[in-house]
């Protein structure tokens, strides 16, 4: 009588391992390879129970995999949704706050004649709001002062003021600044 299909090979099949486990667990003594119908029925029940248990474990694993995949997909989708205008407004507000702080600190350092540190804050302000005239002008002023007082950053001062004049050709303040410090 065949209980379940088995494969022949070098290793014991899953059924053979289960059968030995059930023999030990239930203290069924089977002489040779012959078993009574009751013993076969009991082994069959236990094998089927074990298969059901394994199927439940496999289903649980599949459910966990599905949960992980769906949660990662959800997080990717919500990250896309987070770029909606509402979140962009919050991001813009934060950018504006950082810009204002950088400009205030840069201006304070300009007043204290700490040109190098002021330049750093104005560069940070330009990272927050690129092409801002006020930050660019103050950065150029810091470079010009650094160049004039310490003979440093001439190339940087010259390139930033030329770029500003190129973008704002009608600004007399920039022309005066260039004439005062770099010519």
Beta strands, then each sheet from edge to edge (+ up, - down):
end
